[in-house]
Amino acid sequence: MTTLILTVGLIIVFATLTWLMFRNDNFGFGMLTTSVCALATIVALAFAGMIVFIVPSEINTFELHKKYIEIYDTDALQNAGLIKNKIELNQWLYKAQFNREQFGEWSYYPSVVLELEPIE
């Protein structure tokens, strides 16, 4: 959430700097600061897109695979594939929970990640 607020703030600063630069015909320092702000805004928008689209999809995928693995009755051949999938999903979960615990609100993982349980 904090990243989204930062992104909106950067967009506002970028728009203001661009408006001031063209209003005052100051293309020296104004161009430099506007360019730096534009680059920061592009990076922030990339993270915002990740927060809005990719992370919820990863959480949904984890939950669906977890349900499938927990109810699926396997034979010996398919068991190895499910164990590999289980390990990969649990690794993603541990990484996401660690990221959220370390960076708090600055993490791009929502707090819902902390409530997820690993696949048994």
KOLZA-97483 format. One line per field, with one value per residue: residue number from 1; residue in one letter; x, y, z of N, C-alpha, C, O in turn. Coordinates in steps of 0.05 Angstrom, whole numbers. Last residue first. Layout:
BEGIN
pos: c(NUM|...)
code: c(a|...)
n.x: c(X|...)
n.y: c(Y|...)
n.z: c(Z|...)
ca.x: c(X|...)
ca.y: c(Y|...)
ca.z: c(Z|...)
c.x: c(X|...)
c.y: c(Y|...)
c.z: c(Z|...)
o.x: c(X|...)
o.y: c(Y|...)
o.z: c(Z|...)
// end
This chain:
BEGIN
pos: c(120|119|118|117|116|115|114|113|112|111|110|109|108|107|106|105|104|103|102|101|100|99|98|97|96|95|94|93|92|91|90|89|88|87|86|85|84|83|82|81|80|79|78|77|76|75|74|73|72|71|70|69|68|67|66|65|64|63|62|61|60|59|58|57|56|55|54|53|52|51|50|49|48|47|46|45|44|43|42|41|40|39|38|37|36|35|34|33|32|31|30|29|28|27|26|25|24|23|22|21|20|19|18|17|16|15|14|13|12|11|10|9|8|7|6|5|4|3|2|1)
code: c(e|i|p|e|l|e|l|v|v|s|p|y|y|s|w|e|g|f|q|e|r|n|f|q|a|k|y|l|w|q|n|l|e|i|k|n|k|i|l|g|a|n|q|l|a|d|t|d|y|i|e|i|y|k|k|h|l|e|f|t|n|i|e|s|p|v|i|f|v|i|m|g|a|f|a|l|a|v|i|t|a|l|a|c|v|s|t|t|l|m|g|f|g|f|n|d|n|r|f|m|l|w|t|l|t|a|f|v|i|i|l|g|v|t|l|i|l|t|t|m)
n.x: c(22|38|33|-19|-26|-19|18|-10|-39|-10|20|84|119|136|126|103|155|203|203|153|152|194|175|131|156|188|148|120|160|166|116|119|161|139|95|121|146|101|78|117|114|62|55|75|45|-17|-56|-111|-118|-125|-77|-71|-115|-103|-54|-70|-101|-62|-26|-60|-69|-17|-9|-48|-30|20|3|-30|-13|42|59|44|79|128|119|114|167|193|168|184|239|238|215|254|294|269|262|315|332|297|310|362|343|296|248|200|159|126|157|168|117|100|139|129|76|84|118|85|46|76|94|44|32|76|65|19|40|75|39|16)
n.y: c(-583|-519|-465|-416|-345|-299|-270|-253|-210|-165|-168|-152|-112|-76|-34|-54|-101|-124|-174|-197|-200|-235|-280|-291|-302|-347|-383|-388|-410|-459|-481|-489|-527|-570|-583|-600|-646|-675|-683|-715|-760|-780|-804|-856|-876|-838|-797|-758|-691|-652|-623|-605|-569|-531|-512|-490|-447|-417|-403|-372|-329|-308|-293|-254|-214|-203|-179|-132|-95|-101|-92|-40|-17|-27|7|56|63|69|116|152|154|179|228|249|256|293|337|351|364|406|444|460|476|499|538|563|563|524|478|470|465|417|382|386|365|313|294|298|261|214|210|199|149|121|123|93|43|33|24|-24)
n.z: c(71|52|101|104|106|133|104|60|76|71|4|-21|-27|33|65|110|118|107|135|127|70|61|87|55|6|20|35|-15|-49|-21|-29|-85|-88|-58|-91|-137|-117|-103|-153|-177|-143|-152|-200|-188|-143|-139|-95|-87|-68|-30|-30|-82|-86|-48|-70|-118|-97|-68|-109|-142|-107|-104|-157|-163|-127|-157|-207|-199|-159|-155|-207|-213|-176|-202|-246|-221|-202|-251|-268|-228|-236|-287|-274|-240|-277|-312|-278|-267|-320|-334|-296|-308|-366|-384|-369|-382|-346|-366|-369|-315|-291|-315|-294|-239|-238|-255|-215|-170|-184|-187|-134|-109|-131|-109|-54|-53|-69|-26|15|0)
ca.x: c(32|25|47|-6|-26|-39|26|10|-54|-9|0|65|98|137|141|86|130|198|227|162|132|195|200|127|137|200|168|107|148|189|124|99|163|164|91|103|162|120|63|110|139|70|47|86|74|-2|-37|-100|-112|-147|-87|-52|-113|-127|-55|-53|-113|-85|-17|-48|-92|-31|8|-50|-55|20|19|-37|-41|26|64|31|50|122|125|91|145|200|166|156|229|249|202|228|299|278|238|297|345|298|283|357|368|302|273|220|181|115|147|189|135|85|136|155|82|66|127|110|38|62|113|60|14|72|90|18|20|86|56|0)
ca.y: c(-606|-544|-482|-439|-370|-316|-280|-274|-236|-178|-158|-173|-113|-100|-28|-41|-90|-98|-156|-192|-183|-208|-268|-285|-280|-322|-374|-378|-384|-440|-474|-471|-501|-557|-574|-576|-624|-667|-667|-689|-745|-769|-776|-840|-871|-863|-802|-784|-709|-671|-635|-624|-592|-546|-524|-513|-467|-428|-419|-396|-345|-318|-313|-278|-229|-214|-204|-154|-97|-103|-118|-60|-15|-40|-21|45|60|46|92|146|144|152|210|243|239|267|324|341|344|381|433|444|466|472|531|559|582|550|490|472|488|442|385|394|393|331|294|314|289|223|214|223|172|123|135|121|56|36|48|0)
ca.z: c(87|44|81|116|91|143|131|57|74|97|24|-14|-47|17|40|91|128|96|136|154|84|49|96|84|8|9|54|8|-55|-23|-2|-74|-101|-49|-63|-138|-128|-82|-133|-188|-146|-126|-198|-210|-141|-141|-116|-79|-89|-34|-4|-71|-104|-46|-43|-118|-114|-54|-86|-152|-116|-79|-145|-179|-122|-130|-206|-217|-166|-131|-195|-230|-171|-176|-250|-235|-183|-234|-285|-232|-211|-284|-293|-229|-254|-322|-290|-245|-304|-350|-297|-284|-355|-393|-356|-403|-341|-360|-394|-334|-284|-319|-323|-250|-229|-270|-243|-171|-179|-211|-156|-102|-136|-138|-65|-45|-85|-53|16|0)
c.x: c(35|38|32|9|-10|-40|6|18|-34|-23|2|46|79|115|144|100|112|172|220|185|141|176|201|152|133|182|182|127|135|179|148|106|144|167|116|99|146|137|82|95|134|95|56|79|85|28|-26|-82|-100|-141|-109|-63|-94|-126|-80|-53|-97|-99|-41|-39|-81|-54|-5|-33|-58|-7|16|-23|-48|-3|46|35|35|92|119|95|120|177|172|152|199|240|212|212|272|282|245|272|327|310|282|330|363|328|280|248|203|137|136|180|157|102|121|153|108|71|110|120|63|55|100|80|29|54|87|42|18|66|68|17)
c.y: c(-631|-567|-508|-455|-392|-343|-300|-286|-259|-205|-175|-163|-136|-99|-53|-34|-78|-85|-128|-172|-177|-190|-239|-271|-272|-298|-349|-368|-372|-412|-455|-462|-480|-529|-560|-565|-598|-644|-658|-671|-717|-752|-764|-811|-854|-856|-830|-793|-735|-693|-655|-638|-613|-572|-541|-527|-493|-450|-432|-414|-372|-336|-325|-300|-254|-227|-218|-180|-123|-109|-122|-88|-36|-39|-37|15|48|41|67|120|136|139|182|225|230|247|296|327|333|358|407|431|448|461|503|553|580|571|518|486|492|466|412|399|402|360|314|316|306|253|224|230|198|146|139|135|86|50|53|25)
c.z: c(70|59|75|95|105|128|142|83|71|96|50|7|-42|-4|23|65|106|105|128|155|113|64|86|95|37|12|46|29|-30|-30|-2|-46|-90|-62|-52|-110|-129|-92|-110|-169|-157|-127|-172|-207|-163|-141|-116|-101|-78|-54|-9|-46|-92|-62|-39|-91|-114|-70|-73|-129|-126|-87|-119|-167|-138|-123|-178|-211|-182|-139|-171|-218|-188|-170|-224|-240|-196|-214|-268|-248|-213|-258|-290|-247|-242|-299|-300|-256|-282|-335|-312|-284|-332|-383|-363|-391|-363|-358|-389|-359|-305|-313|-329|-280|-240|-263|-259|-200|-182|-208|-181|-124|-130|-145|-95|-56|-79|-71|-11|0)
o.x: c(43|63|15|-1|11|-53|13|25|-40|-19|15|54|60|93|153|87|107|167|230|186|137|182|209|149|131|190|187|123|139|189|149|102|151|174|113|99|156|143|79|101|146|96|57|96|103|35|-27|-91|-81|-156|-113|-58|-101|-134|-78|-52|-107|-107|-40|-43|-93|-57|-3|-41|-70|-7|11|-36|-69|-17|36|17|16|81|106|75|106|170|158|134|191|233|196|198|268|274|230|263|324|301|268|327|361|336|271|268|223|134|136|194|164|102|129|165|110|71|120|128|62|57|111|83|26|61|97|40|14|73|72|11)
o.y: c(-652|-569|-517|-457|-386|-362|-315|-310|-281|-222|-196|-150|-140|-88|-51|-29|-91|-62|-109|-156|-154|-167|-221|-252|-248|-277|-331|-346|-348|-393|-437|-439|-457|-510|-539|-541|-577|-626|-636|-647|-697|-732|-739|-794|-838|-833|-844|-797|-734|-712|-673|-662|-637|-593|-564|-552|-515|-471|-456|-439|-393|-357|-349|-323|-273|-250|-242|-201|-134|-125|-144|-105|-48|-59|-58|0|32|18|47|104|116|115|163|207|207|224|277|308|309|335|389|409|424|439|484|563|595|593|535|503|514|485|426|418|425|377|329|337|328|268|241|253|218|162|160|158|102|66|77|45)
o.z: c(79|59|91|73|117|137|160|85|79|114|50|26|-58|1|0|45|86|100|140|173|122|70|101|110|43|21|62|40|-25|-19|14|-39|-86|-48|-39|-106|-121|-77|-100|-167|-148|-114|-170|-212|-158|-140|-96|-124|-62|-57|8|-42|-92|-53|-30|-90|-112|-59|-67|-130|-121|-74|-115|-167|-129|-113|-177|-209|-178|-126|-166|-220|-178|-159|-225|-240|-184|-209|-270|-241|-202|-258|-291|-238|-235|-301|-297|-244|-279|-336|-305|-274|-335|-390|-349|-401|-361|-367|-407|-370|-311|-328|-347|-291|-250|-280|-275|-209|-194|-227|-195|-131|-146|-163|-105|-66|-97|-88|-18|-13)
// end
